[in-house]
């Protein structure tokens, strides 16, 4: 059991949880930075979490829901107030509806996590500050202390599982819901390098080539929220049907952007009546490079499955491998 102590201070309106682990500070930090790892321990054993958003940066937000034994959901959100990489982060922790809207009927709290090295490995200390004594008593009565203790009890297995989160792994697609898929891959480069590679046309043309025998011939970026972008691929030797002789492309609108952290766009295949998707790109520095997370929201489960069946994940892996080889050298 990694929990060292749990202390409640009614006068200071705080609850402090201390846990120790036989791993490096970086390994422990990455478990909170990576939504794939975080959702394996955040929440009681019987209520596993699913993170649909995780912007591990100041001003960012995390959205998650926990699923109970009977399929019921309980949702929450974090608003990142401060972050010192490898040392600490502070969030406003609140209850939410499943679509990510804060539930103000229940109190929000501030949660500060600090990370430090020890002789045996590393330690994390979480101090939760409540807005009132009534809120502290209400949250303790709802099982918050037990929930955090159970969450920490699952971390040893997650931290020991290096293989599932290795930087050597290929692109992975994980179904989050009937309409959402999360694509993840660690790219061997800095966040700044990976961001540039996704936005500068001349860099994109080096790695985002599309299927074999195609090339990205045009890319018009969207700079500001509300702008539209356009990408177009042309065949360079591939045998294609006559209707595709001029190529194919996508366009969409830039909905949100935070440089080097997060970008949200729509995506639609040009000259078709196919429904658009919403793509949420997040970049997070981790050991070994940059964790690229892309959450794609489809209009239905049928469209989701149809796109996945095209070999999309394999195609993305080929592109990301080319990105490392041709751009991040």
Residue pairs with C-beta under 8 A, 6 or more apart in sequence:
1 152
1 153
2 19
2 20
2 21
2 152
2 153
2 155
2 156
3 17
3 18
3 19
3 149
3 152
3 153
4 18
4 19
4 20
4 123
5 16
5 17
5 18
6 15
6 16
6 17
6 18
6 145
6 148
6 149
7 15
7 16
8 14
8 15
8 16
8 136
8 140
8 145
9 15
9 16
10 133
10 136
12 129
13 129
13 130
13 131
13 132
13 133
13 135
13 136
14 127
14 128
14 129
14 130
15 127
15 128
15 130
15 136
15 140
15 144
15 145
16 125
16 126
16 127
16 128
17 125
17 126
17 128
17 148
17 149
17 152
18 123
18 124
18 125
18 126
19 123
19 124
19 125
19 152
19 155
20 118
20 120
20 121
20 122
20 123
21 28
21 121
21 122
21 123
21 124
21 155
21 156
21 159
22 120
22 121
23 121
23 122
23 159
24 117
24 121
24 122
25 86
25 115
25 116
25 117
25 122
26 86
26 287
27 122
27 159
27 287
28 115
28 121
28 122
28 124
28 159
29 85
29 86
29 115
30 37
30 165
30 286
30 287
31 37
31 38
31 41
31 155
31 158
31 159
32 38
32 56
32 89
32 113
33 56
33 284
33 285
33 286
33 291
34 165
34 284
34 286
34 291
35 51
35 54
35 62
35 182
35 293
36 164
36 165
36 174
36 182
36 184
37 158
37 165
38 49
38 51
38 54
39 48
39 49
39 50
39 51
39 64
40 48
40 154
40 157
40 158
41 151
41 152
41 154
41 155
41 158
42 49
42 51
42 64
42 151
43 49
43 66
43 147
43 150
43 151
44 66
44 143
44 146
44 147
44 150
44 151
45 150
45 153
45 154
46 68
46 69
47 66
47 67
47 68
47 69
47 74
47 147
48 66
48 67
49 64
49 65
49 66
50 64
50 65
50 66
50 67
50 176
50 177
51 62
51 63
51 64
52 63
52 64
52 65
52 100
52 176
52 177
52 180
52 182
52 295
53 61
53 62
53 63
53 64
53 100
53 280
53 282
53 295
54 60
54 62
54 63
54 64
54 282
54 284
54 293
55 61
55 62
55 80
55 258
55 261
55 262
55 282
56 62
56 80
56 83
56 89
56 284
57 80
57 83
57 258
57 261
57 262
57 284
58 80
58 81
58 82
58 83
59 80
59 258
60 79
60 80
60 258
60 261
60 262
61 77
61 78
61 79
61 80
61 100
62 77
62 78
62 80
62 91
63 75
63 76
63 77
63 96
63 100
64 75
64 76
64 77
65 73
65 74
65 75
65 76
65 98
66 73
66 74
66 75
66 76
67 73
68 74
73 98
74 95
75 95
75 96
75 97
75 98
75 100
75 103
76 93
76 94
76 95
76 96
77 93
77 94
77 95
77 96
77 100
77 102
78 91
78 92
78 93
78 94
78 111
79 91
79 92
79 94
80 89
80 90
80 91
81 90
81 91
81 92
81 110
82 88
82 89
82 90
83 89
83 90
85 285
86 115
87 114
87 115
87 116
88 112
88 113
88 114
88 115
89 112
89 113
90 110
90 111
90 112
90 113
91 110
91 111
92 108
92 109
92 110
92 111
93 108
93 109
93 110
93 111
93 128
94 102
94 103
94 106
94 108
94 109
95 102
95 103
95 105
95 106
95 108
96 102
96 103
97 103
102 108
106 138
107 130
107 131
107 132
107 135
107 138
107 139
108 131
109 128
109 129
109 130
109 131
109 135
109 139
110 128
110 129
111 126
111 127
111 128
111 129
112 126
112 127
112 128
112 129
113 124
113 125
113 126
114 124
114 125
114 127
115 122
115 123
115 124
116 122
116 123
116 125
117 123
126 148
128 144
130 136
130 139
166 186
166 288
167 186
167 188
167 286
167 287
167 288
167 289
169 185
169 186
170 185
170 317
171 183
171 184
171 185
171 313
171 314
171 316
171 317
171 320
172 183
172 184
172 185
172 313
173 181
173 182
173 183
173 308
173 312
173 313
174 181
174 182
174 183
174 184
175 181
175 304
176 182
176 295
178 300
178 301
178 304
179 297
179 298
179 299
179 300
179 301
179 304
180 295
180 296
180 297
180 298
180 304
181 295
181 296
181 298
181 304
181 308
182 293
182 294
182 295
182 296
183 292
183 293
183 294
183 295
183 296
183 313
183 316
184 291
184 292
184 293
184 294
185 291
185 292
185 316
185 317
185 320
186 286
186 288
186 289
186 290
186 291
186 292
187 194
187 289
187 290
187 291
187 292
187 320
187 323
187 324
187 328
188 288
188 289
188 324
188 328
189 197
189 289
189 290
189 323
189 324
189 327
189 328
190 285
190 289
190 290
191 260
191 261
191 283
191 284
191 285
191 290
192 260
193 290
193 327
193 328
194 283
194 290
194 292
194 323
194 328
195 259
195 260
195 283
196 203
197 203
197 204
197 207
197 323
197 327
197 328
198 204
198 263
198 281
199 221
200 221
201 219
201 220
201 221
203 327
204 216
204 219
204 231
205 215
205 216
205 217
205 219
206 322
206 323
206 326
206 327
207 319
207 320
207 322
207 323
207 326
207 327
208 216
208 231
208 319
208 323
209 215
209 216
209 233
209 319
209 322
210 216
210 233
210 315
211 238
211 315
212 238
213 235
213 236
213 237
213 238
213 239
214 233
214 234
214 235
214 236
214 238
214 247
215 233
215 234
215 236
216 231
216 232
216 233
217 232
217 233
217 234
217 247
218 230
218 231
218 232
218 249
219 229
219 230
219 231
219 232
220 229
220 230
220 231
221 229
222 228
222 229
222 252
222 253
222 254
222 265
223 254
224 254
224 257
225 254
225 255
225 256
225 257
226 253
226 254
227 253
227 254
228 251
228 252
228 253
228 254
229 251
229 252
229 253
229 254
229 265
230 249
230 250
230 251
230 270
231 249
231 250
231 251
232 247
232 248
232 249
232 270
233 247
233 248
233 249
234 246
234 247
235 244
235 245
235 247
248 269
248 270
249 269
249 270
250 267
250 268
250 269
250 270
251 267
251 268
251 270
252 265
252 266
252 267
252 268
252 276
252 279
253 265
253 266
254 263
254 264
254 265
255 264
255 265
255 266
255 278
256 262
256 263
256 264
257 263
257 264
260 283
261 282
261 283
262 280
262 281
262 282
262 283
263 280
263 281
264 278
264 279
264 280
264 281
265 278
265 279
265 281
266 276
266 277
266 278
266 279
267 276
267 277
267 278
267 279
268 274
268 275
268 276
268 277
275 298
275 299
275 303
276 299
277 296
277 297
277 298
277 299
278 296
278 297
279 294
279 295
279 296
279 297
280 294
280 295
280 296
280 297
281 292
281 293
281 294
282 292
282 293
282 294
282 295
283 290
283 291
283 292
283 293
284 290
284 291
284 293
285 291
292 320
298 304
298 307
